[in-house]
Amino acid sequence: MRQVRKLERKHKCTINDIALCVVAGALRGYLLACDELPAEDLYTLMPMDIRRVGKDGAIGNHVSVAKVCLYTTLVDSKQRLQAIHGDSSQTKKRTNKSDAHAMLKLVDEIHPAIILWLGQWLIASGRIDAMPQLVNTVVTNVPGLSEAAWLAGAKLVDYLGFGPLAPNVGLFHTVSSTEDHINVSFLSTGEFMGDGSEYRSWLAQSWLELAAHR
């Protein structure tokens, strides 16, 4: 956690920017090793909390999503971090200015059965495979507790998050934290990532490359 905080202060970025940069470096390294790195930058879907303090209450989810460039065509991890920070900052500004709450209200008005039927129809008909791919992965940040947590006398040592896979998006990352460290966990399939050990190694290597800039 101390190394992350040093990077955060030095590069005037956020922890989320650092996590995105680590994921971007891992994807770049993994795909290069497989000789499958695209010539264009990869993009991630990033869920964003849009809850308004004092207006939206304390119950339920108030989440929007943003499309963020991972700059996987950049070789230098420091340049990549700066580019990701600039892109994510602009994305957050656009989301704050737009009426994301109006969209949430619109979705709430649609009966869940209709949404479920539409999703099933898109998959069963194969039409979803013909749709343009807007993002390549998902990276979501789940803020942890800032203090030690205990349950029945046992201290929380660590926890990992996970999220759902979707058609055309077979890799989901979750960034979670405890009081002294941060985790980047991922969910995929054997078809995409095998047993995941190789990609895990690239995540670790990507962090080491970025941490060298502290």
N, C-alpha and C positions, 0 to 999 in steps of 0.2 A: 504493500500500500504506500509506503514511503517513496519508493521509486516512481510510482504513478503520480503522486502528489508533486514530486520534483518536476516531472515532465509537464504536468498541468500548469505549474507556475512559470516554467521557463518558456514554454511555447504559447502561453496565454490561450489555452484551449480547454476543453472539458474532458472529463473521464470518458464520456460517451464517444468523443472524437478519437481518443486513444484506443478504445475498444474497436471502433470501426476500422482504424488504421491497422491494428493487429490482424483483424479478420481479412482485410484487403491484402495484406502481405502474405498471409497463409494461403489464400485463394490463388494469388499470383504464383507463389512457389509451387503449390500442389499441381496447378494446371500446366505450368511450364514443364514440370517433371513428367507429366503425362503427354506433353506435346499437344496440348489442347487449349492453351491460353488464347482467347479471342484478341483480335487486333483492336477492338473497341473496349472502352472501360466497362466494367461490370457495375451493376446497380443493386442496392439493397432497399428493401421496404423497412422503414423504421417507425414503429408505433410511438406516438407522442401523447403525453398527458396534457389535456387542455382544460382540466378542471380550474374553475375560477374561484379564488379564495373568497369565501363569504357569500358566494352566489349559487354554487352548485351542490351545496350540502356535503356530507361526508360519506354517503353510501352510494354504491354503484360505480360503474366505470364511465369515465369521460375521456375517451381515447380517439385520437385521429391518427392518420398514417401519413408518412412522407416518403418520397422517393429520393434517395441520396446516392450520389456518385461515389464509388470506391476508388477511383483513379488507379486501377490495377495496371494501367499502361506505364505508370511512373516507376522507375527502378529505385530511386532513393526514398527511403522510408520517411525522412524528415520532410521532404517536399510533399510526399503523399499526405502526411499529417496536416500540413498547412493547407493543402488543397481541400481536404475533407472538412477541416474546420470552417473554411470559408463557405463551402457548399452547404453544410448543415446549418450554419448560422443564418444564411439567407433563406433556407427552407423554413426554419422556425419563425423568422420574421413574416414570411408570406402566410404561414399557417395562422399566426396570431392576428394578422390583418384580415384574413378571410373569415367568413362566418361559418366555421366548422360546426358550431352548435346547431345551426339550421339544418345541416346535413344529417346530424345525429337525430334530430327531431323527425326528419323525413323518414329515416330508416325505422325509427320506433313506430311509425304509423303503418308500416307494412307488416302484415301478419307473418309470423315466423314460418308457418307452413308454406307460404308462397315462396319465401326465400329458399327454404329447403328443397322444394320442388324444382325451382329454377336451377339450383346447384346440381341436383341429381340429373336433370335433363341435359345440362351442358356437358356433364361427364359421360353419361350414357350415350349421347348422340355423337360424341367425338368432336363436337364443335369447339370445345375449350382448347383442344390441341391445335386448332387452326387459328386461334386468336393470337395476336402479337404478344410476345413475352416482354412485359414492362420491367420486371425486376428479376434478379438471378438468385437472390437469397433473402432472408429476413434476419435482422439483428435487433433484438429488443433488450432494453435495460430494465432490470428489476432491482430497484434500490433496496439495500439490506438495512439492518439495524446498525445504528451508530454506536451502540453499547452492547456489552455481552448479554446474551439471552440464556435463560435456564428453564428447564422443564423437569419437575420432580427431582431436583437436585443434580440433574445432568446438564452440563454446559453445551450449548450449540457450538460445534466445531466447524461445520461446513454445511452448505446446501447447494444443490444444483437445480437450475430451472430447465424447463423444456417447453416447446411449443408445437403446434400442429403443422404437418406438412400439407402441401396443396398441389394440385395438378400444375405442372411446369415449374414448381418451386420445391425441390427435393432436399433443401438444406436450410435448417432453422438454427440460429444462434441465440443463446440467452446469456446476457452479462449479469451476474449476480455478485453480491459482496457481503462480507462480514466486517467486523470492526477492524480487522488487520490485513485482509487480502481480498482480491477480486478474482472471480472465476469467469472464464469464457467456455461455456459448454455448448455442444451442438447435437442436433438430431438429424439423422439422414437414413438412408437405406443401404443395404448391401450392394445393390446395383450401382449406386452412386459412389459410395465411399468404402466399400469392402467392410472390414471390421473397424474402420475409423482410426487405426493406430498411425497410419502415415499422415493423415491430415492433422491429427493431434500433434505430431512432431513438427509440422509446418507452423502450427499456431505458436508453439513454444519458441521456434526459431525466429518467427516474425516479431515476437515480443523482445527477444534478446537484441535483435537488430535495432529496434526502436529505442530500447532502453539505453543503448550505447550513445544516444544523442543527449542524454540528460546533462 
